[in-house]
Amino acid sequence: MAVEDKGAFSFSTCWNIKRHTDGSSMLREIRELGFRRVELNYNVTEAMLGAIEPMIERGEIGVSSVHNTFPHVPDPDYGTDSVLLGFGDETKRQRAVELLVRSAEYAQRYGGEAVVVHPGEVPFPNDIAKELEQIYSGQGRDSEAYRSKWAELLERREAYSAGYVQTIIRSLDEVCNRAASKGINVRFGIETRSRPQQIPTLAEAKTVISALKGAPVGIWYDTGHAIMMDRMGLYDSVGEMEGLMDDIVGVHVHETIGLSDHWCPYVNSGNMEFYDAYLPMIERAQVKVYELKAACRPEEIHESHRLLTAKLAGRG
């Protein structure tokens, strides 16, 4: 059976990277799903690029975007859940800036349009996100335990976030200036995150983007993460989305069931309406990337894509 061409939609290597050590077999598996473009995620190693680069050069696969820090950096200080562009330590901050410029260089080299960026977070001495998720799942968001733990999160977040946001703005400004001086023409999308201590909220994203007006910085709207943060109480993922429509760089397409993310929209949740609220942002985004977990099966991916594209076409 011929697989339907997925058109402009791209597909993240996070789906199958754990199953492959060889970059070419990983990308061929994605090609077989009907995707012409991929997002190379932060677990792609330099060793894998040896097999990936010839495929890009031969036009067998296109690259829509890369996910900072790219290629993979084993140091957790520069991993996906760190202070990253918000480091107060100048040496660490400069290293984070250099690594993001390097990610942009790779994106440009591969013909990509954007770099997905986790800007930073407000550090906590305890794993407050995990504690909140456990209370949410066990006792619910309306429980006294959740309310008091949430108040603890907000108190520290509100005390420190503005300082981190200002440092992130400074870092992104430096990144954009360095990228421009190297002739790099890609956009930086600051991603909505999956833990409530992480930056940005949608309001913080607006602050960063406004401060860097004219720079190639916008929002990377990860729909599944936004749904998760909405459920936990951080922001209104649909109401506040409207104010960022002009700033959209790209989207990660996936649905969240409870607080479990990276599922195929519509298909895994069985809800045929809920995800519709995010279609305007998906429609608007220049780069549209499915970011699915390994548990999503090919037939579910095809069905989810059929439903999503039919709904988008119906918006007319």
N, C-alpha and C positions, 0 to 999 in steps of 0.2 A: 504493500500500500504506500502510495506516495505521501510523504509528509508535507503538510501545508507550510508554505514559506511564511515566516513570522514577520516579514516586512521590516519596518523601521525599528521594531522592538529588539533590544539587546538582552543578553543573558549573562548573569554573573557566574564566574567560576567557583563561587562559594558552594554551589550545588554539588559539584563532583570532585573538588580538589583533594579531598581526603582519600578518594579511591584511586588516585593516580600519582605516580612518581614522574611519569613522562608527560611533558607539556603537550605533545602532539596528540596523544590518545585522548587526553582530557578535552582538547578543543574539538576533535573529531566527533566525540560523543555529543557535544553541544550542537555542532553542525547537523548531526543526524536528527535533532529535534526540530530543525527547520530555521535555526537562527543564523543569520549572516554576520552578526556582530556580537562581540563579547565585552563584558567589563572584566578586566583582569584585577582580581581582588588582592588584598594585602598579604595573602598566604602564598602567592606565586613567588617562587624563589628565582634567584639569578640562574641557577642550574637549569630550571625549566625553560628559561627564555631561549636557551640554545636550540631547542626544538620548536619553540613558538615563533621566533623571529622569521625563519624561512617561510612558514605558513602565511605570515602577514605579508611578506615581500612578494610571494607568489599570488597574493589575492585570494587565498583559500578562505580566509576569515578576516573580518574587519574588527577594529577596536573602537568602541564608542567612548570608553572612559577607563581610567585606572583609579584604584582606590588606595589613597595614601595610608600607610607608608609603603611605597612600591619601588623596587621589589622588596620582598620580606626582610624585615629587620628583627632579629631575635631578641633584642633588648626591650624589656617591657616598658621602659621609660618612653619609648617611641612607638609603643603598640597602640591598639585601638582604644583602650580604656586607660588613658593617662591624661596628665595636665597638658602635655604636648605644647601647643602654641601659647599656653598661658604660664609657662614656667617662670618663676621669679628669679631662679638661678640663670644668670645671663649665658653661661656656657651651654647649659641644657637647652635654653630657648633658641640660641643660635643654631644648635645642631638640629632642632626641630624645623627651623626655617630652611636650613640647607636640604634636609630630607624632603620637604614639600616641594622645593624647587626641582630636586632630582625627579620626583614623581611626575612633575609637569613636563620635564624634559622627555621622559619616557612616553608620556601621553602624546606629545607633539610628534615624536619620532614614529609612533605607530599610527598616526593619523586620527588620534582620539580628539574628542571635543572638550572633555572636562576631566577634572580631578575631584574625586569625592573626598571630603575632608572632615575628620572628627576634630573639632577645634580644641576641646579641652574639657575640664570639669572642675567642680569645687571638691577638693579632696576631703575625705572623711576618715577618721581613725578606725571606724568599723564599716563593715559591708552593709550599709544602710539600705541599699536597693534590695539585697537578698532578704533582709529582715522584713522590709515592707511587703515584698512579694509573698513571703510565707504567711504573714498576717492576713493579707488580702485573700489568699487562697483558702486559709483556714477559718478566719472569723469574718471576713468581708470588710469592704471599705467603710461601712457605717459603724464598725465596732469602735469601742472606746480605745482599744489597743492600737488600732490603725490610726485613729485621729491623733493620739498622743505621739506616736512615732513619726507621723507626717509633720506634726508641728515642730518636732526636733529637726527634721530635714529642712523645713522651710526657714527656720530661724538661722541655721548655719549658712544655708544657701543664700539667703537675702543679705546676710552680713558680709559675705565674701564675693558673691558673683560679679558685682560691678567692677571690682579690681581685676578679676580674671578676664572679664570681657574687654576691658581697656588694653590689657597686655595682648590679648588675641588680635585686637584691631591693629596694634602696632606691628605684630608679627606678620599678619596678612598684608599689611602695607609694604613691609620689606620684601615679602615673597613676590608681590605683584611688580614691584620696582625691579627686582632681580630678574624675574621672568621676562619683563619687557626689554631689559637691556640685553638679554640673550636672544631676543626675537621670538620668544615663545608666545603663541597665540592660542591659549586654551583658557577655559573658565574654571573657576574654583567654586565648588558647591559645598557650603557648610551644611552638614547633615543633621536632621532631627534624630535624636538619640534614643536609646532603649532603657536608660536608667535616669531616675529623676535628679541625681546630683550632676548629671552631665550637661554641658553647654552645647547648643543653645536651646532655650525655650523659644517659641515663635516670636515673642517680644524681643528677646536678646538677639535673635537672628536679624530682626528689623533694625536694631541699634547698630549692629556690626555693618550691615549692608549700607545703611544710610551714612555711616561715618566714612565709608570707602566709596562714596558715590563716584561713578566714572571708572572705577577699577573693575576688573572682570570677576567680581565676587557676587554670588547670589545664594539662594537657598537650594539645597538638595533635599527634596521632600521625601523622606522615607515614610511611606504611608503606614506600614505595619508598626513602626516605632511610634509614630504620632498617635495611632490608635491606642497603643499601650500607655503612653504618657497621659492621654485623655482619661483613660480608665483609672489610672492611679491618682489623677487630680491635679496634674501640673499645668495643663492648659486645655483650651477648647480647640481640638484638632481641625474641626470644620469651620467654626465661626472665625477663628483667627487666620485660617488659611487664605481667606479672601484678600486680606491686606498684603499678602506676599505674592499674589498672582503675577505681578510685573517683574518680580525678582527671581523667578524660577529658572534654575539651570537644568536640573534633572530630577527624576523620581526613581525610587526603588518601589517596585510593584510587589507587594505580598500582603497577606492578611494575617491578623492576629486573632487567635481563639483564646479567650480568657487573657492570660498574659504570656501566651506561647506564640511566637511570631515566625515569620518566613514560611507560611502556608500558602497554597494556591488560592487566589481570590475566588470566592463563590463556592468552589468545589469542596474544599476540605471543611469549611464551616457549615456548608449546606444552606447558608442564608443567601437568598438571591437578590436581596435589596440593600443590605447594610453597606456594602463597599461602594455602592453607587455615589455616595457623598464625595468620594475622592476622585471621581472621573474628571471633573473640571481641571484639577491640577495635573492629572495624567495627560489629558488632552493638550494642555498648555505647554508642558515640558518639552524642551528641545531633545533631551536624551531620556529615553524610557527603558528602564532595565528591570527585568525580573530578577529578584534576589530571593531564591528559594532554598529551603533546607533539603538535605539529602533524602529525607523521607518522602518527598514529593515524587510520585511516579510519572513516567513519560505520558501515560494516557491522561493523568490528572492535569499535567501541564498543558497538553493540547486542548482539553476540554475548557480549562480556565481561560486560555487565550481566546478560544472561540466565543465564549460568553462575554469576555471583556471587550473584544473588538466589535462584536455585534452591538453591545450597549453604547460604545463610543460612536459607532456609525449611526445609531438611532438618535444621537443627540443633535445631529445635523445642524 
